[in-house]
Amino acid sequence: MNRRTMAWMMAASFLGAAGCAGGEEAASPVVTGSEKVLIAYYSWSGNTRFAAETIQKLTGGTLFEIKPVKAYPTDYRACVELARKECREGSRPELAGKVEDFSRYEVVFVGTPNWWSTMAPPVRSFLTGYDFRGKTVIPFVTHGGGGMAHCEQDMRKICAHAQFRKGGAFAGSGIRQAEQMLAKWVNEVISIRK
Ligand SMILES: Cc1cc2nc3c(=O)[nH]c(=O)nc-3n(C[C@H](O)[C@H](O)[C@H](O)COP(=O)(O)O)c2cc1C
């Protein structure tokens, strides 16, 4: 477990903030070709990146890192404070880089750390920056004990015209040992046409 995730877990249990993922019915997997799969993610300390890279290997899709123009502070406390303000305000920080030819993708995995029970602000910017009509969005989240919290429902609100598949929530502390769990969930939500 990395120190930052552990610090969050301690704070979460102190605040009684433990949550759980979804409680939503599983839908049939979306069937598509690997060239039509995009895996977009933001990661501050590497856990969500690991999950994204694993999903990329499993699907053969294209990986895209969501990067804010102004990086978040590397100091944990400073980052937590700034994130608290931005998450409350629903900030959409400016992003560096664009997905090339976004229209060619049918399925977009969208990955975020759970920040203050919602998505990290750069992910909010990402979701508002493209046209998701006709796309299938599959959220994935890494967290420090709070689970999916509002991440998926907030993504659904922003992408009201997209279809969704059941999101996956994974503990950040155990993500490097969670490849089987990730693979099980990926198989539930997507089937790659050969
Ligand atoms: C600014 C900030 C806010 C966080 N807020 C929460 C939270 O509300 N609930 C939770 O379970 N974990 C929270 N965490 C812990 C992260 O969600 C967890 O460590 C995650 O795996 C980090 O992903 P990353 O390495 O891709 O950045 C927070 C961490 C940071 C840095």
The ligand as an SDF file (V2000), in Angstrom:
LIG
                    3D

 31 33  0  0  0  0  0  0  0  0999 V2000
   -6.7950   14.7970   -3.4820 C   0  0  0  0  0  0  0  0  0  0  0  0
   -7.1820   13.4060   -3.0600 C   0  0  0  0  0  0  0  0  0  0  0  0
   -8.4710   13.1530   -2.6440 C   0  0  0  0  0  0  0  0  0  0  0  0
   -8.8600   11.8450   -2.3190 C   0  0  0  0  0  0  0  0  0  0  0  0
  -10.1540   11.6160   -1.9370 N   0  0  0  0  0  0  0  0  0  0  0  0
  -10.5470   10.3420   -1.6580 C   0  0  0  0  0  0  0  0  0  0  0  0
  -11.8900   10.0530   -1.3060 C   0  0  0  0  0  0  0  0  0  0  0  0
  -12.7630   10.9320   -1.1990 O   0  0  0  0  0  0  0  0  0  0  0  0
  -12.2100    8.7640   -1.0570 N   0  0  0  0  0  0  0  0  0  0  0  0
  -11.3110    7.7450   -1.1640 C   0  0  0  0  0  0  0  0  0  0  0  0
  -11.6570    6.6090   -0.9750 O   0  0  0  0  0  0  0  0  0  0  0  0
  -10.0200    7.9960   -1.5110 N   0  0  0  0  0  0  0  0  0  0  0  0
   -9.6210    9.2560   -1.7620 C   0  0  0  0  0  0  0  0  0  0  0  0
   -8.3150    9.5080   -2.1260 N   0  0  0  0  0  0  0  0  0  0  0  0
   -7.3910    8.3650   -2.3350 C   0  0  0  0  0  0  0  0  0  0  0  0
   -7.2810    8.0140   -3.8340 C   0  0  0  0  0  0  0  0  0  0  0  0
   -8.5680    7.8750   -4.4310 O   0  0  0  0  0  0  0  0  0  0  0  0
   -6.5420    6.6870   -4.0560 C   0  0  0  0  0  0  0  0  0  0  0  0
   -5.3050    6.6950   -3.4170 O   0  0  0  0  0  0  0  0  0  0  0  0
   -6.3840    6.4290   -5.5550 C   0  0  0  0  0  0  0  0  0  0  0  0
   -6.0660    5.0720   -5.7750 O   0  0  0  0  0  0  0  0  0  0  0  0
   -5.3060    7.2910   -6.1500 C   0  0  0  0  0  0  0  0  0  0  0  0
   -5.2410    7.0780   -7.5430 O   0  0  0  0  0  0  0  0  0  0  0  0
   -4.0100    7.6250   -8.4030 P   0  0  0  0  0  0  0  0  0  0  0  0
   -2.7760    6.9210   -7.8690 O   0  0  0  0  0  0  0  0  0  0  0  0
   -4.3240    7.1760   -9.8060 O   0  0  0  0  0  0  0  0  0  0  0  0
   -3.9290    9.0880   -8.2530 O   0  0  0  0  0  0  0  0  0  0  0  0
   -7.9130   10.7990   -2.3990 C   0  0  0  0  0  0  0  0  0  0  0  0
   -6.6030   11.0740   -2.7790 C   0  0  0  0  0  0  0  0  0  0  0  0
   -6.2300   12.3690   -3.1080 C   0  0  0  0  0  0  0  0  0  0  0  0
   -4.8090   12.6570   -3.5250 C   0  0  0  0  0  0  0  0  0  0  0  0
  1  2  1  0
  2  3  1  0
  2 30  2  0
  3  4  2  0
  4  5  1  0
  4 28  1  0
  5  6  2  0
  6  7  1  0
  6 13  1  0
  7  8  2  0
  7  9  1  0
  9 10  1  0
 10 11  2  0
 10 12  1  0
 12 13  2  0
 13 14  1  0
 14 15  1  0
 14 28  1  0
 15 16  1  0
 16 17  1  0
 16 18  1  0
 18 19  1  0
 18 20  1  0
 20 21  1  0
 20 22  1  0
 22 23  1  0
 23 24  1  0
 24 25  2  0
 24 26  1  0
 24 27  1  0
 28 29  2  0
 29 30  1  0
 30 31  1  0
M  END
$$$$
